[in-house]
Amino acid sequence: MSSPTREHVREHRARAGLSQADAARLVMLGDKSRWSEYERGLGTIDAARWTLFLLLTDQHPEFRVERRDITSGSDSSVIEEIRA
C-alpha cells in the first residue's frame, strides 16, 4: 500500500471521527502536530503507519482487525482477510 495524499489523510481521519491529536496517538506519533503536517502536505505518512491507521479505524480495503481476548487461550486470527 502506498502513502496517501493529504486529502486522503484528512478524509479518512474525519470518517473515523478522530481529531488530529487522536489520530497521531492512535498510530503512535510522538509529535501530535505531525498529523496536521500530513494533512497540509508538509510531510508524507509512511505506508506502514498509514496501513496501521486504516486497520485500527476499520477502513482498510482488504483487512480488518478482529478483537480477541488474549487471556482466554483462543488462537483465533487477529487479522481476518475480507473477501469480496
C-alpha positions as a Python dict, from the first residue, in 0.01 Angstrom:
ca = {
    (1, 'M'): (0, 0, 0),
    (2, 'S'): (143, 336, -96),
    (3, 'S'): (139, 656, 107),
    (4, 'P'): (-186, 854, 75),
    (5, 'T'): (-242, 1207, -50),
    (6, 'R'): (-307, 1478, 207),
    (7, 'E'): (-673, 1477, 103),
    (8, 'H'): (-699, 1105, 178),
    (9, 'V'): (-537, 1154, 518),
    (10, 'R'): (-788, 1425, 611),
    (11, 'E'): (-1086, 1236, 466),
    (12, 'H'): (-1009, 909, 643),
    (13, 'R'): (-941, 1080, 978),
    (14, 'A'): (-1272, 1267, 955),
    (15, 'R'): (-1453, 946, 858),
    (16, 'A'): (-1308, 782, 1171),
    (17, 'G'): (-1437, 1071, 1383),
    (18, 'L'): (-1092, 1148, 1525),
    (19, 'S'): (-916, 1474, 1600),
    (20, 'Q'): (-568, 1519, 1458),
    (21, 'A'): (-423, 1462, 1806),
    (22, 'D'): (-625, 1140, 1848),
    (23, 'A'): (-513, 1015, 1507),
    (24, 'A'): (-149, 1088, 1596),
    (25, 'R'): (-182, 897, 1925),
    (26, 'L'): (-352, 605, 1755),
    (27, 'V'): (-54, 545, 1527),
    (28, 'M'): (199, 629, 1797),
    (29, 'L'): (332, 955, 1655),
    (30, 'G'): (544, 1121, 1921),
    (31, 'D'): (462, 1469, 1795),
    (32, 'K'): (86, 1530, 1775),
    (33, 'S'): (133, 1816, 1529),
    (34, 'R'): (281, 1570, 1279),
    (35, 'W'): (-69, 1460, 1171),
    (36, 'S'): (-153, 1821, 1087),
    (37, 'E'): (158, 1833, 871),
    (38, 'Y'): (39, 1526, 681),
    (39, 'E'): (-297, 1690, 616),
    (40, 'R'): (-131, 2011, 499),
    (41, 'G'): (104, 1827, 265),
    (42, 'L'): (415, 1925, 462),
    (43, 'G'): (514, 1564, 512),
    (44, 'T'): (412, 1220, 398),
    (45, 'I'): (289, 948, 628),
    (46, 'D'): (482, 628, 569),
    (47, 'A'): (298, 330, 424),
    (48, 'A'): (329, 114, 737),
    (49, 'R'): (184, 381, 967),
    (50, 'W'): (-94, 453, 715),
    (51, 'T'): (-180, 83, 698),
    (52, 'L'): (-193, 72, 1080),
    (53, 'F'): (-428, 371, 1084),
    (54, 'L'): (-660, 212, 828),
    (55, 'L'): (-663, -118, 1016),
    (56, 'L'): (-733, 39, 1355),
    (57, 'T'): (-1013, 256, 1216),
    (58, 'D'): (-1168, -30, 1016),
    (59, 'Q'): (-1106, 145, 683),
    (60, 'H'): (-853, -89, 525),
    (61, 'P'): (-977, -207, 182),
    (62, 'E'): (-866, -570, 231),
    (63, 'F'): (-822, -648, 601),
    (64, 'R'): (-999, -598, 930),
    (65, 'V'): (-865, -622, 1284),
    (66, 'E'): (-1056, -873, 1489),
    (67, 'R'): (-1053, -816, 1864),
    (68, 'R'): (-998, -1115, 2086),
    (69, 'D'): (-942, -1193, 2450),
    (70, 'I'): (-577, -1294, 2469),
    (71, 'T'): (-624, -1423, 2824),
    (72, 'S'): (-865, -1697, 2713),
    (73, 'G'): (-606, -1902, 2523),
    (74, 'S'): (-802, -1875, 2199),
    (75, 'D'): (-600, -1896, 1879),
    (76, 'S'): (-845, -1718, 1651),
    (77, 'S'): (-694, -1481, 1396),
    (78, 'V'): (-621, -1124, 1493),
    (79, 'I'): (-647, -1003, 1135),
    (80, 'E'): (-905, -1152, 904),
    (81, 'E'): (-900, -1102, 529),
    (82, 'I'): (-1223, -966, 391),
    (83, 'R'): (-1317, -1141, 72),
    (84, 'A'): (-1533, -955, -174),
}
